[in-house]
Amino acid sequence: MSAYNVLVVGSGGREHAIAWKIAQSPSLRNLYCLPGNPGTAQIAVNIPGKATDKEAVAAAVEQNAIDLVVVGPEQPLVEGLVDYLKAKFPKLLVAGPSAEGAQLEGSKEFAKDFMQKYGIPTARYRAFTGETLDEACAFLEEMRPPYVLKADGLAAGKGVLIIDDIEEARAELKEMFGGKFGNAGSKVVIEQYLSGIEVSVFVLTDGTDYLILPEAKDYKRIGNGDTGLNTGGMGSVSPVPFADKAFMQKVEERIIRPTVKGIAAENIDYKGFIFIGLMNCAGDPYVIEYNVRMGDPETESVMTRIDSDLLQHLAATAGGTLKDEKIEISGKTAVTVVMVSGGYPEKYKSLYPISGIGDVKKAQVFHAGTAMSGSEVVTSGGRVLAVTANADSIKNAKEAAYKAVGCISFKDCYNRSDIADDLLAL
């Protein structure tokens, strides 16, 4: 069995959860994170730098004799970090798609065109620019409310608007073309609204073969009952009761298989995660979006349910030998609750001391937006911590997660109190 020096690129809860799982592998030699966070510092060596700084990542690879790089966030993938590393270090294993593959997330139009070409079920759509505003408004007239407007480029999870009123939709279109989401909104995809329940499906692929990871459901709105502003995610649950064997068989046949075949047919260098955001419309799956990395906070639930060796799966993904891998998934349920700074997702304050993390016994605490101030862990982002508990039922996992949340405190701390309640009602 090979032993690997591994570098995880990124600093959030997703990267902490991936590093946490890799740290359990018997085939790990040394684990590094760039830049990591106070949570990863407990299980790995943190290396200063930015995830988008290609030279800093390359220097870390060289100085630490890295065998495998796992790229966590989307930005460095879209900006071509994988291509850069592979050109510089031909023998290096890298888990993450090329810049071309990353366009599945980096451009909504690219993704929708890909789905259409390979017969993957998705909502009806068209893409527009500021020059074709009149055509965009005419297309809105053809649609039924609510109207879905998506900034074509990366907008940190905030570039999707769902609007009931056509006049408001026209006004928002103008604002998007006018720079509301920066360059990400210079092109806008308008699509049909799909009604149903969302589920996130995760796949590891080497461009030919694939492993299906545990699915999850996340909670985007800031308030209980899915009210208020959209966020990066306030919690997640895995598995998802309605994603049963029959539904997942449809997902594999209609979506996963044609997606991987399409990647191969286009000769896209894609060795990494695919996150497929799906809508379950009366038992049939439709793709809302692709992401080219794991979701956050879904990763924190998903990683706790993988019983097999994630490091071996990632090395096989990067090395093109995934067909030999078998994934083992726990039958337990994971519930993740995100603790955020008061005011998030709008203005909030940072650098508040966090107490009680060490008091958590029957859950995992993943750091998302934390920093060190002397010897003290303090808040440094909107989403601060993700607390994950595993149990034999949704009810028990939820209770354990919230018990752990109750141990932790910081000034202006907020979390939703209803994560998983909708699934308990099913």
RAJO-V333972 format. One line per field, one symbol per residue. ss: DSSP state (~ for helix, > for strand, _ for the rest). phi: phi as a letter, one per 20 degrees, with the letter a starting at -180 (. if undefined). psi: psi as a letter, one per 40 degrees, with the letter a starting at -180 (. if undefined). A space follows every 10 residues. Layout:
ss->???
phi->???
psi->???
This chain:
ss->___>>>>>>> __~~~~~~~~ ~~_____>>> >>>>>____~ ~~__>>>___ ___~~~~~~~ ~~~____>>> >__~~~~~__ ~~~~~~~~__ __>>>___~~ ~~~~~~_~~~ ~~~~~~~___ _>__>>>>>~ ~~~~~~~~~~ ~~____>>>> >________> >>>__~~~~~ ~~~~~~~___ _~~~~_>>>> >_____>>>> >>>>>____> >>___>>>__ >>>___>>>> ____>>>>__ ____~~~~~~ ~~~~~~~~~~ ~~~~~_____ _>>>>>>>>> >__>>>>>>> >______~~~ ~~~~~>___~ ~~~~~~~~~_ _~~~____>_ __>>>>>>>> >_________ __>_>_~~~_ ___>>>>__> >>>__>>>>_ __>>>>>>>> >__~~~~~~~ ~~~~~___>_ __>>______ ~~~~__
phi->.fddedddep cdfgfffffg fffeffeeec ccccembgff ffcbeedfqd feegffffff fffdlfecdd eeefgfffen gffffffecg efecerffgf fffgdfcffg fffffffdme fbffbbdccg fdgffffffg ffeeffdddc ffefclmded ddcedfffff ffgffffeog dmfgdfcced cffddrdebd dccdcdncdb deegebcdce ffdgmldnff cfpdrbcbfd gfeegfffff fffecfffff ffgffelefc crecddedde dlndeceead cdbfecdfgf efffdeeeef gfffffgfem cffeecedcf efedcddedc fgofeefbdc mefdcngfef ddbdddedcc bdcmddecfb bfeeccdccd bebfgfffgf ffffgffdbb gmfbbfdcfn ffffef
psi->hihhhhhhhi eadddddddd ddeeheehci hihheaiddd deeihhhiii degddddddd dddefhdhhh hdidddddef ddddddddgd ehhhhiiidd deedddhddd dddddddefh hiiiiiiiid dfdddddddd deiiiihhhh hdahffeeeh hhhdhddddd dddddddeed faddedhhhh iihhhahiih hhihieedii hhiiiihihd idiiffiaii aeheiiihih degadddddd dddddddddd dddddefhhh gaihhhhihh gfehhihdii ifiiiheddd dddeeheahd ddddddddef fddeihihhi eihhhhhhhi hhdieahiia fhihiedeeh dfihhhhdgi ihgbehhiie idhdihhhih ieiddddddd dddddediii hfhiiieehe dddde.
